[in-house]
Amino acid sequence: MKKNSLKILCFLFSVAAIAQQPKTKKEFTTSGKKITVYTTAENSKLRLASTDNLTFSAAKQPLETETSVFVQPAKKFQTFMGIGGAITDASAEIFAKLSKEKQAEFLNAYYDTQKGIGYSLLRTTIQSSDFSSGSYSYIEEGDKDLKTFSIDHDRQYRIPLIKQVIQKAGGKLTTYVAPWSPNAFMKSNKNVLKGGTLLPEYYQTWANFYAKFIKAYEKEGIPIWGTSTQNEPMAVQTWESCIYTAEAERDFIKNYLGPTLKKENLGDKKIIVWDHNRDLMNYRANVIYSDPEAAKYVWGMGFHWYETWSGGAAMFDNVAKVNEAYPDKKLMFTEGCVEKFDAAKYQFWGNAERYGINMIHDFNNGTVAWTDWNILLDQNGGPNHVGNFCFAPIHADTTTGELIYTPSFYYIGHFSKFIRLNAVRVSTAVSRSALLSTSFLNTDGTMATIVMNQSANELTYNLIIGAEKAEVKIPPHAIQTLVY
């Protein structure tokens, strides 16, 4: 009797143990799947248009004369956390000038997953940037105790737009913030513009400022996911700017910003370092991440695409090298736009291709999230209080009230509409340099493979996954998303 009881007990324990084991996810398969192809192409009316429905057939060794895209779903990399853009004062001011109908169209275009391109990420500024109608502060000048702190300025345009955007995005949007400059009295040059450094005696005051801002926005019903330390900390700009060496940023985070956020019960807020171009990101990572007391507060590194100002090419490999050296830290593209606005180039295809090239390379090098700059600007590429006029994916002509969609909007949409939150990037390679490609496996089991044709020729390529393939045609200077 005792032996039988023991056997029954052992059996019950084994059943319970099996029940508690995590269920293994099914491996991705192309079996029985069809491919829907969405295309945007130059010199055509194709804009995120459904252009083909394909089926898989048996694959064989491709020839050297063929062009192929190879996807290996079993090789998984980073988890995707979003694509979006920045709501600056400029974007919010222009949005407020639109008719109610155009405002609704605009919100759908960016933030509705069905009618639009499904943005899931948002960046905004702490105090003013160049894309404000003028410089402003949340405190009275000289108030080191922050007794006069108020975000009333943002309640006119920026906060109302952010609230509408969050609602349109389904009630949740990963939102992070960045300062362009501390107040003049806190800086070495006594000016919010033209660089200068944060004076050591105001390190604590400035750290307190982040905490006050985050709490004030959250009180407005805008959850803040994280903050960068400083926008472009190595650039002396004619607009709001502040210089931090790698060592200064490390020490500010280690001794002030990190401990202050923790003390203010904001320790869950992510801190993003660097927030500047790819050229010097490796040095910044080495200095900050090599200090465990600073690194423990840091979620990851933000970067921009403007390193080409020097005349050189984009330094995509630097992103991969940071990812390789510090795999426990995340990478986020925090800003990019096409500089030097020219209304004659609204439909210039090269601007869109710049987005496609950068996004594919950045994702393939380990980036988890990608953030465009202004979501909306006017017909002059502003407002901008120092004349630094730029392009946005959508412009509003405030004289006619019309919205102008640039090709860049659609190129971004080929990623943001089809790669959904918590998707995982999988191994993707191409056999010819005319094509660029990346792939993400969504949580619903669908794969999104983005393929970009940089050439002036229509190409036919094989999409090869394991033992199956499909033959796809892509127009010249086009981008496709294949969903299967």
C-alpha positions as CSV (number, residue, x, y, z in Angstrom):
1,M,0.0,0.0,0.0
2,K,2.8,2.4,0.9
3,K,4.6,1.6,-2.4
4,N,1.5,2.3,-4.4
5,S,1.0,5.6,-2.5
6,L,4.6,6.6,-3.2
7,K,4.2,5.8,-6.9
8,I,1.0,7.9,-7.1
9,L,2.8,10.8,-5.3
10,C,5.8,10.6,-7.7
11,F,3.4,10.5,-10.7
12,L,1.6,13.6,-9.5
13,F,4.8,15.5,-8.9
14,S,6.0,14.7,-12.4
15,V,2.7,15.8,-13.9
16,A,2.9,19.1,-12.0
17,A,6.6,19.6,-13.1
18,I,5.7,19.1,-16.7
19,A,2.7,21.5,-16.4
20,Q,5.0,24.2,-15.0
21,Q,7.6,23.9,-17.8
22,P,7.4,26.9,-20.2
23,K,5.8,26.0,-23.5
24,T,8.2,26.1,-26.4
25,K,7.3,28.5,-29.1
26,K,6.6,27.0,-32.5
27,E,9.4,27.5,-35.0
28,F,8.6,29.8,-37.9
29,T,7.5,28.0,-41.0
30,T,6.5,29.1,-44.5
31,S,4.3,26.0,-45.0
32,G,0.9,27.1,-46.3
33,K,1.7,30.8,-46.1
34,K,1.2,33.4,-48.7
35,I,3.2,36.6,-49.2
36,T,1.6,40.0,-49.4
37,V,3.9,42.5,-51.0
38,Y,3.5,46.3,-50.3
39,T,5.5,48.7,-52.5
40,T,6.5,52.4,-52.6
41,A,8.3,53.4,-55.8
42,E,9.7,56.4,-57.5
43,N,8.0,57.7,-60.7
44,S,4.8,55.8,-59.9
45,K,1.7,56.2,-57.8
46,L,2.7,53.3,-55.6
47,R,2.7,54.4,-51.9
48,L,2.6,51.6,-49.4
49,A,0.4,49.9,-52.0
50,S,-0.5,46.2,-52.0
51,T,1.1,45.1,-55.3
52,D,1.4,41.3,-55.2
53,N,0.2,38.1,-53.5
54,L,2.7,35.3,-53.9
55,T,3.2,31.7,-52.8
56,F,6.3,29.7,-51.8
57,S,7.7,26.9,-53.9
58,A,10.7,24.6,-53.5
59,A,14.0,26.3,-53.4
60,K,17.3,25.1,-54.9
61,Q,20.8,26.5,-55.1
62,P,20.5,30.0,-56.5
63,L,22.9,30.9,-59.4
64,E,25.5,33.7,-59.2
65,T,23.5,35.5,-62.0
66,E,20.4,35.6,-59.7
67,T,19.7,38.1,-57.0
68,S,18.5,36.7,-53.7
69,V,17.4,37.7,-50.2
70,F,18.1,35.0,-47.6
71,V,16.1,34.9,-44.3
72,Q,17.0,32.5,-41.5
73,P,14.2,32.7,-38.9
74,A,16.0,30.5,-36.4
75,K,18.7,33.1,-35.9
76,K,17.2,35.7,-33.6
77,F,18.6,39.0,-32.4
78,Q,17.2,42.2,-30.7
79,T,13.6,42.7,-29.6
80,F,11.9,45.7,-31.3
81,M,10.5,48.5,-29.1
82,G,9.2,51.0,-31.6
83,I,9.4,53.6,-34.4
84,G,8.3,57.2,-34.0
85,G,9.1,60.8,-34.2
86,A,9.5,63.9,-32.1
87,I,6.8,66.3,-31.0
88,T,8.6,69.6,-30.8
89,D,7.1,73.0,-30.1
90,A,7.3,73.6,-33.8
91,S,5.2,70.5,-34.6
92,A,2.7,71.3,-32.0
93,E,2.3,74.9,-33.1
94,I,1.7,74.0,-36.7
95,F,-0.7,71.2,-35.8
96,A,-2.8,73.7,-33.9
97,K,-3.2,75.8,-37.1
98,L,-4.8,72.9,-39.0
99,S,-8.5,72.5,-39.5
100,K,-10.2,69.8,-37.3
101,E,-10.5,67.6,-40.4
102,K,-6.8,67.9,-41.3
103,Q,-5.8,67.3,-37.6
104,A,-7.8,64.1,-37.7
105,E,-6.1,63.1,-41.0
106,F,-2.7,63.8,-39.6
107,L,-3.2,61.8,-36.4
108,N,-4.5,58.8,-38.4
109,A,-1.6,59.1,-40.8
110,Y,1.0,58.6,-38.1
111,Y,-0.6,56.8,-35.2
112,D,-3.4,54.6,-36.5
113,T,-2.1,51.1,-37.2
114,Q,-4.8,50.4,-39.9
115,K,-5.3,53.8,-41.6
116,G,-1.7,55.0,-41.1
117,I,1.8,53.9,-40.3
118,G,1.4,53.0,-36.6
119,Y,4.0,55.1,-34.8
120,S,4.7,53.6,-31.3
121,L,7.4,55.9,-30.0
122,L,7.6,59.6,-29.1
123,R,10.5,62.0,-28.2
124,T,9.9,65.5,-26.8
125,T,12.1,68.2,-25.4
126,I,12.8,69.5,-21.9
127,Q,12.4,73.3,-22.3
128,S,13.1,74.9,-25.8
129,S,15.1,73.6,-28.8
130,D,15.8,75.3,-32.1
131,F,12.4,74.0,-33.2
132,S,10.6,76.4,-30.9
133,S,9.4,79.9,-31.8
134,G,11.8,81.2,-29.2
135,S,13.9,80.3,-26.2
136,Y,12.0,79.7,-23.0
137,S,12.4,78.1,-19.6
138,Y,10.2,76.4,-16.9
139,I,11.8,78.5,-14.2
140,E,12.7,82.2,-13.5
141,E,16.3,82.9,-14.3
142,G,18.5,82.4,-11.2
143,D,16.0,80.2,-9.4
144,K,18.5,77.5,-8.2
145,D,15.9,76.0,-5.9
146,L,13.4,75.6,-8.7
147,K,10.6,77.2,-6.7
148,T,9.1,78.8,-9.8
149,F,9.1,75.6,-11.8
150,S,6.1,75.4,-14.1
151,I,5.3,73.7,-17.4
152,D,2.5,76.1,-18.3
153,H,4.3,77.0,-21.5
154,D,3.8,73.5,-22.8
155,R,0.0,73.5,-22.0
156,Q,-0.8,75.7,-24.9
157,Y,0.4,73.5,-27.8
158,R,2.7,70.6,-26.9
159,I,0.8,68.8,-24.1
160,P,-2.6,68.8,-25.9
161,L,-1.0,67.3,-29.0
162,I,0.9,64.7,-27.0
163,K,-2.3,63.7,-25.3
164,Q,-4.2,63.3,-28.6
165,V,-1.3,61.3,-30.1
166,I,-1.3,58.9,-27.1
167,Q,-5.1,58.4,-27.4
168,K,-4.8,57.8,-31.2
169,A,-2.0,55.2,-30.6
170,G,-4.3,53.2,-28.4
171,G,-3.7,54.8,-25.1
172,K,0.0,53.8,-24.8
173,L,3.0,55.3,-26.4
174,T,6.7,54.9,-25.3
175,T,7.6,58.6,-24.6
176,Y,11.1,59.8,-23.8
177,V,12.5,63.3,-23.3
178,A,15.8,65.2,-23.8
179,P,17.1,68.6,-22.7
180,W,18.9,71.0,-25.2
181,S,20.3,73.3,-22.5
182,P,20.2,74.1,-18.8
183,N,19.3,77.7,-17.9
184,A,21.9,80.4,-18.6
185,F,22.8,81.0,-15.0
186,M,23.8,77.3,-14.7
187,K,26.2,77.5,-17.6
188,S,29.8,78.6,-18.1
189,N,28.9,80.9,-21.0
190,K,25.8,82.4,-19.3
191,N,23.7,81.7,-22.4
192,V,21.3,78.9,-23.3
193,L,22.6,79.1,-26.9
194,K,26.1,78.4,-28.3
195,G,27.3,75.6,-26.2
196,G,29.0,76.3,-22.9
197,T,29.1,73.7,-20.1
198,L,27.0,72.9,-17.0
199,L,28.8,74.5,-14.0
200,P,29.6,71.9,-11.3
201,E,27.8,73.9,-8.6
202,Y,24.6,73.4,-10.5
203,Y,24.9,69.7,-11.2
204,Q,22.4,68.9,-8.4
205,T,20.0,71.7,-9.4
206,W,20.0,70.4,-13.0
207,A,19.4,66.8,-11.9
208,N,16.5,68.0,-9.8
209,F,15.1,69.7,-12.9
210,Y,14.7,66.3,-14.8
211,A,12.8,64.9,-11.9
212,K,10.5,67.9,-11.7
213,F,9.8,67.8,-15.4
214,I,9.1,64.0,-15.5
215,K,6.7,64.3,-12.5
216,A,5.0,67.4,-14.0
217,Y,4.4,65.6,-17.3
218,E,3.2,62.4,-15.6
219,K,0.8,64.5,-13.5
220,E,-0.7,65.6,-16.9
221,G,-1.3,61.9,-17.8
222,I,1.8,61.6,-20.0
223,P,3.9,58.6,-18.8
224,I,7.6,59.2,-19.3
225,W,9.6,56.1,-20.2
226,G,13.1,57.7,-20.0
227,T,15.4,60.6,-20.7
228,S,18.7,61.3,-22.4
229,T,21.3,63.2,-20.5
230,Q,21.8,65.9,-23.2
231,N,20.9,66.3,-26.8
232,E,24.1,66.4,-28.9
233,P,26.6,67.0,-26.1
234,M,29.6,67.7,-28.4
235,A,28.0,70.3,-30.7
236,V,28.3,74.0,-30.1
237,Q,25.2,75.2,-31.9
238,T,23.7,78.6,-32.6
239,W,20.7,77.3,-30.8
240,E,20.2,75.7,-27.4
241,S,23.2,73.5,-26.7
242,C,25.5,72.3,-23.9
243,I,28.8,70.5,-24.0
244,Y,29.6,67.4,-22.0
245,T,32.8,65.4,-22.4
246,A,32.4,61.7,-22.0
247,E,33.9,62.0,-18.5
248,A,31.6,64.8,-17.6
249,E,28.5,62.9,-18.7
250,R,29.7,59.8,-16.9
251,D,30.2,61.8,-13.6
252,F,26.9,63.7,-13.9
253,I,25.0,60.4,-14.3
254,K,26.9,58.6,-11.6
255,N,26.9,61.2,-9.0
256,Y,23.7,63.3,-9.7
257,L,21.2,62.2,-12.3
258,G,21.1,58.5,-11.5
259,P,20.9,58.9,-7.7
260,T,18.5,61.8,-8.0
261,L,16.0,59.9,-10.1
262,K,16.3,57.0,-7.7
263,K,15.7,59.2,-4.7
264,E,12.7,60.8,-6.3
265,N,11.1,57.3,-6.9
266,L,11.9,57.6,-10.6
267,G,14.5,54.9,-10.7
268,D,12.5,53.0,-13.3
269,K,13.1,55.8,-15.8
270,K,15.6,54.8,-18.4
271,I,18.7,57.0,-18.9
272,I,20.0,57.3,-22.5
273,V,23.6,58.4,-23.0
274,W,25.3,60.2,-25.9
275,D,22.3,61.2,-28.0
276,H,24.6,62.4,-30.8
277,N,26.2,61.2,-34.0
278,R,27.7,57.7,-34.8
279,D,31.3,59.0,-35.3
280,L,32.2,59.4,-31.6
281,M,29.7,56.9,-30.0
282,N,32.3,54.3,-29.4
283,Y,34.5,56.5,-27.2
284,R,31.5,57.6,-25.2
285,A,30.4,54.0,-24.7
286,N,33.9,53.0,-23.6
287,V,34.2,55.8,-21.0
288,I,30.7,55.5,-19.5
289,Y,30.2,51.7,-19.7
290,S,33.6,51.0,-18.3
291,D,32.6,52.7,-15.0
292,P,30.2,50.2,-13.2
293,E,28.9,52.9,-10.9
294,A,27.8,55.0,-13.9
295,A,26.8,52.1,-16.1
296,K,24.4,50.7,-13.6
297,Y,22.1,53.7,-14.2
298,V,22.3,53.6,-18.0
299,W,19.7,51.8,-20.1
300,G,21.6,52.3,-23.4
301,M,22.9,54.7,-26.0
302,G,21.1,57.1,-28.3
303,F,22.6,58.2,-31.6
304,H,21.9,60.5,-34.6
305,W,22.8,60.4,-38.3
306,Y,24.5,63.8,-38.9
307,E,28.1,62.6,-38.8
308,T,28.0,63.1,-42.6
309,W,28.4,66.9,-42.0
310,S,32.2,66.3,-42.3
311,G,31.9,65.1,-45.8
312,G,32.3,61.4,-45.0
313,A,29.9,58.5,-45.2
314,A,27.5,57.3,-42.5
315,M,29.4,55.3,-39.8
316,F,27.0,52.4,-39.6
317,D,29.8,50.0,-38.4
318,N,30.2,52.0,-35.2
319,V,26.7,51.0,-34.1
320,A,27.6,47.4,-34.6
321,K,30.9,47.8,-32.7
322,V,29.1,49.3,-29.7
323,N,26.5,46.5,-29.8
324,E,29.4,43.9,-30.0
325,A,31.3,45.4,-27.1
326,Y,28.4,46.1,-24.8
327,P,25.6,43.6,-25.7
328,D,23.8,44.2,-22.3
329,K,23.2,47.8,-23.2
330,K,20.5,48.9,-25.8
331,L,20.9,51.1,-28.9
332,M,18.3,53.6,-30.0
333,F,18.3,55.9,-32.9
334,T,17.1,59.2,-31.3
335,E,17.2,61.8,-34.2
336,G,17.5,62.2,-37.9
337,C,16.1,64.6,-40.5
338,V,17.0,65.9,-43.9
339,E,18.7,69.3,-43.3
340,K,18.5,72.5,-45.4
341,F,14.8,72.8,-46.3
342,D,14.0,73.4,-49.9
343,A,10.3,73.4,-51.0
344,A,11.3,72.3,-54.5
345,K,12.5,69.0,-53.0
346,Y,9.3,67.9,-51.2
347,Q,9.2,64.8,-53.5
348,F,13.0,64.3,-53.8
349,W,13.4,60.6,-53.7
350,G,16.9,60.7,-52.3
351,N,15.6,62.0,-49.0
352,A,13.4,58.9,-48.6
353,E,16.2,56.6,-49.6
354,R,18.4,58.1,-46.9
355,Y,15.7,57.0,-44.4
356,G,15.6,53.5,-45.9
357,I,19.4,53.0,-45.9
358,N,19.8,54.3,-42.4
359,M,16.9,52.3,-40.9
360,I,18.0,49.0,-42.5
361,H,21.6,49.4,-41.4
362,D,20.7,50.5,-37.9
363,F,18.3,47.6,-37.3
364,N,20.8,45.1,-38.7
365,N,23.4,46.5,-36.4
366,G,21.3,45.9,-33.2
367,T,19.2,49.0,-32.8
368,V,16.0,48.3,-30.9
369,A,14.1,51.6,-31.7
370,W,14.2,54.4,-34.3
371,T,13.1,58.0,-33.8
372,D,12.6,60.6,-36.6
373,W,12.9,64.3,-35.7
374,N,9.9,66.7,-36.2
375,I,6.7,64.9,-37.1
376,L,5.3,68.1,-38.7
377,L,6.7,71.4,-40.0
378,D,5.3,74.2,-42.1
379,Q,5.9,75.2,-45.7
380,N,9.1,76.9,-44.7
381,G,10.6,74.0,-42.8
382,G,9.9,75.6,-39.4
383,P,9.2,77.4,-37.2
384,N,12.8,77.5,-36.0
385,H,14.0,80.5,-34.0
386,V,17.6,80.4,-35.4
387,G,16.7,79.7,-39.1
388,N,17.8,76.0,-39.0
389,F,15.0,75.0,-41.4
390,C,14.6,71.3,-42.2
391,F,12.4,68.6,-43.8
392,A,9.8,66.5,-41.9
393,P,8.0,63.5,-43.4
394,I,4.8,65.6,-43.4
395,H,4.6,69.4,-44.0
396,A,1.6,71.6,-43.6
397,D,1.1,74.6,-45.9
398,T,-0.4,77.1,-43.4
399,T,-1.6,79.3,-46.3
400,T,-3.8,76.6,-47.9
401,G,-4.3,74.3,-44.9
402,E,-3.1,71.3,-46.9
403,L,-0.9,68.5,-45.7
404,I,2.1,67.5,-47.9
405,Y,3.3,63.9,-47.6
406,T,6.9,63.4,-48.6
407,P,8.3,60.0,-49.9
408,S,10.2,59.8,-46.5
409,F,6.8,59.3,-44.8
410,Y,6.1,56.2,-46.8
411,Y,9.6,54.8,-46.5
412,I,9.4,55.0,-42.7
413,G,5.9,53.4,-42.9
414,H,7.4,50.3,-44.6
415,F,9.0,49.6,-41.2
416,S,6.6,51.1,-38.6
417,K,3.4,49.8,-40.1
418,F,4.5,46.2,-40.4
419,I,7.0,45.6,-37.6
420,R,5.0,45.6,-34.4
421,L,6.1,45.9,-30.7
422,N,8.1,43.0,-29.3
423,A,8.9,41.7,-32.8
424,V,12.3,40.0,-33.0
425,R,14.9,40.6,-35.7
426,V,16.0,37.6,-37.6
427,S,19.0,36.9,-39.8
428,T,18.7,38.4,-43.3
429,A,21.3,38.8,-46.1
430,V,21.4,39.8,-49.7
431,S,23.5,38.5,-52.6
432,R,23.8,41.8,-54.5
433,S,24.6,45.3,-53.3
434,A,21.7,46.9,-55.2
435,L,19.4,45.5,-52.5
436,L,19.3,46.1,-48.7
437,S,17.1,44.1,-46.4
438,T,16.1,43.4,-42.8
439,S,13.4,41.1,-41.3
440,F,11.4,41.0,-38.1
441,L,9.3,38.1,-36.7
442,N,6.1,39.5,-35.1
443,T,4.6,38.0,-32.0
444,D,1.6,36.9,-34.0
445,G,3.9,34.6,-36.1
446,T,4.0,36.8,-39.2
447,M,7.3,37.8,-40.7
448,A,8.0,41.3,-42.1
449,T,10.9,41.4,-44.6
450,I,11.8,44.9,-45.9
451,V,13.7,45.0,-49.2
452,M,15.0,48.2,-50.7
453,N,16.2,48.6,-54.3
454,Q,18.8,51.4,-54.5
455,S,19.3,50.9,-58.3
456,A,17.8,52.5,-61.3
457,N,16.7,49.1,-62.7
458,E,13.7,46.9,-62.0
459,L,15.0,43.7,-60.3
460,T,13.7,40.2,-59.8
461,Y,14.9,38.6,-56.7
462,N,14.4,35.3,-54.8
463,L,13.1,35.4,-51.3
464,I,14.6,32.2,-49.8
465,I,13.7,30.8,-46.4
466,G,15.0,27.4,-45.7
467,A,13.9,25.0,-48.4
468,E,11.3,27.4,-49.9
469,K,11.4,30.5,-52.1
470,A,9.3,33.0,-53.9
471,E,10.2,35.2,-56.9
472,V,9.6,38.9,-56.4
473,K,9.8,41.9,-58.7
474,I,10.8,45.3,-57.3
475,P,10.7,48.5,-59.3
476,P,13.7,50.8,-59.6
477,H,14.3,53.1,-56.6
478,A,11.7,51.3,-54.5
479,I,11.1,49.8,-51.1
480,Q,8.9,46.8,-50.3
481,T,7.6,45.1,-47.2
482,L,6.8,41.4,-47.6
483,V,4.4,40.0,-45.0
484,Y,4.2,36.2,-44.7
